[in-house]
Amino acid sequence: MAFRTIGIFAALLTSMGFVPQIIKAIRIKEMRDVSLIMLLILFIGTLLWIIYGLSIGDRIVVTANAITCATTVILLSLKMLYNGGPE
């Protein structure tokens, strides 16, 4: 049970890691310093983690990565909106 709690807490922290960047990007309307390649790699990686989590039936893995994937999509959208496309 203790390790499950640690897993849930870790999932919450890592899933919300990009929220400050999203808030900052919306506030200053600038994403030039955020790497498009990094966002694409993270997006693909989280999609693979979701598939893995589904295959082993782990809701924590699926949920955490779905949230991270969603924040990555938001950042990708902001990157396109504020910087007009690829670097």
C-alpha positions in Angstrom: 0.0 0.0 0.0 2.8 2.4 0.8 4.4 2.0 -2.6 1.1 2.5 -4.3 0.8 5.8 -2.4 4.3 6.8 -3.5 3.4 5.9 -7.1 0.2 8.0 -7.0 2.2 11.0 -5.5 5.0 10.6 -8.1 2.4 10.4 -10.9 0.7 13.6 -9.7 4.0 15.5 -9.5 5.4 14.4 -12.9 2.0 14.8 -14.6 1.7 18.4 -13.4 5.3 19.3 -14.2 4.5 21.2 -17.4 1.6 23.3 -15.9 3.9 26.1 -14.8 5.4 26.3 -18.4 1.9 26.4 -19.8 0.9 29.3 -17.5 4.1 31.2 -18.3 3.6 30.7 -22.1 0.1 31.9 -22.0 1.1 34.9 -19.8 4.1 36.0 -21.9 2.9 34.6 -25.3 6.4 33.2 -26.1 7.6 29.7 -26.6 10.9 30.3 -28.5 13.0 28.7 -25.8 11.0 25.5 -25.7 12.3 22.8 -28.0 9.9 21.4 -30.5 11.9 18.2 -30.8 11.8 17.7 -27.0 8.0 18.1 -27.0 7.6 15.7 -29.9 9.8 13.1 -28.2 7.9 13.5 -24.9 4.5 13.2 -26.8 5.5 9.9 -28.4 7.0 8.6 -25.2 3.9 9.3 -23.2 1.7 7.6 -25.9 3.9 4.5 -25.6 3.6 4.6 -21.8 -0.2 4.8 -22.1 -0.2 1.7 -24.4 2.1 -0.1 -21.9 -0.1 0.9 -19.0 -3.2 -0.3 -20.8 -1.4 -3.6 -21.6 -0.6 -4.3 -18.0 -3.8 -2.8 -16.6 -2.1 -0.1 -14.5 -4.5 2.8 -14.1 -1.8 5.0 -12.4 0.6 4.6 -15.4 -2.2 5.3 -17.9 -3.7 8.3 -16.1 -0.4 9.9 -15.3 0.8 9.6 -18.9 -2.5 10.7 -20.3 -2.3 13.9 -18.3 1.4 14.4 -19.3 0.4 13.8 -22.9 -2.4 16.3 -22.7 -0.1 19.0 -21.2 2.4 18.2 -24.0 -0.3 18.7 -26.7 -1.2 22.0 -25.0 2.5 23.1 -25.1 2.8 21.9 -28.8 -0.2 24.0 -29.6 1.1 27.0 -27.8 4.5 26.6 -29.6 2.7 26.6 -33.0 0.5 29.5 -32.0 3.2 31.8 -30.6 6.1 30.9 -32.8 4.4 30.1 -36.1 5.6 26.5 -36.5 8.8 24.6 -36.4 12.1 26.1 -35.3 
